């Protein structure tokens, strides 16, 4: 890992007392993990989903699919015809609370 900025170090010290938590926070900010794309179905789901769908999390609504990392839902013809809306999975979490 590259040396974190002084501002990031200062922020981590203000948020966490535990050294391991500080280090985990710094790593998460400086080396973020990829998140699965998601689609929100606006029309009924097709009988055969054109994407590889990940197993849903417990709080995930039925009208949302979390897709495999390599999925490109914005390039599919169903997207062009308004069958679903592409969004970041964190938006699903924010809306579900």
ABEGO torsion letter per residue (X at the ends): XBBBBAAAAAAAAAABABAAAAAAAAAAAABBBBBBBBBBBABBBBABBABBBBBBBAABBAABBBBBAABBAAABAAAAAGABBBBBAAAAAAAAX
